[in-house]
């Protein structure tokens, strides 16, 4: 049996970007994660130890968001790799990272990158 865990609206203040000012001043980011996994054991046992932990997934994502990168693609790839490494039951991961109010010379609410594996 397959299940999908989604974690929506994770907000972080981080220092990602190609401009020096972005890495000094930082910016707000929103992250969305979808993790498809084999949930057969958890569905049968009703035991948290058999489930994919939302809290652990969040902690992994938060840890990767705190490591400065130039590109959001790089951050998303690190998150995906870390989730697969931590949860062997993972079948698919989708990560979307949005940079709020990006410094691109005009009024823009957000830019985002989505990676899937």
DAWOSUL-V736681 format. One record per backbone hydrogen bond with DSSP energy under -0.5 kcal/mol. CO is the residue of the C=O (numbers start at 0). NH is the residue of the N-H. If there is no record, write none. Layout:
[[CO/NH] [CO/NH]]
This chain:
[[0/38] [0/39] [2/36] [3/5] [4/34] [5/7] [6/32] [9/30] [11/13] [11/28] [13/26] [18/21] [18/22] [19/23] [20/24] [20/25] [21/25] [26/13] [27/99] [28/11] [29/97] [30/9] [31/95] [32/6] [33/35] [33/93] [34/4] [35/90] [35/91] [36/2] [36/38] [38/42] [39/43] [40/44] [41/45] [46/49] [47/50] [49/41] [50/52] [52/56] [53/57] [54/58] [55/59] [56/60] [57/61] [58/62] [59/63] [60/64] [61/65] [63/66] [65/67] [68/16] [70/74] [71/75] [72/76] [73/77] [74/78] [75/79] [76/80] [77/81] [78/82] [79/83] [80/84] [81/85] [82/86] [85/87] [86/89] [88/37] [91/35] [92/116] [93/33] [94/114] [95/31] [96/112] [97/29] [97/99] [98/101] [98/110] [101/103] [105/107] [108/100] [110/98] [112/96] [114/94]]
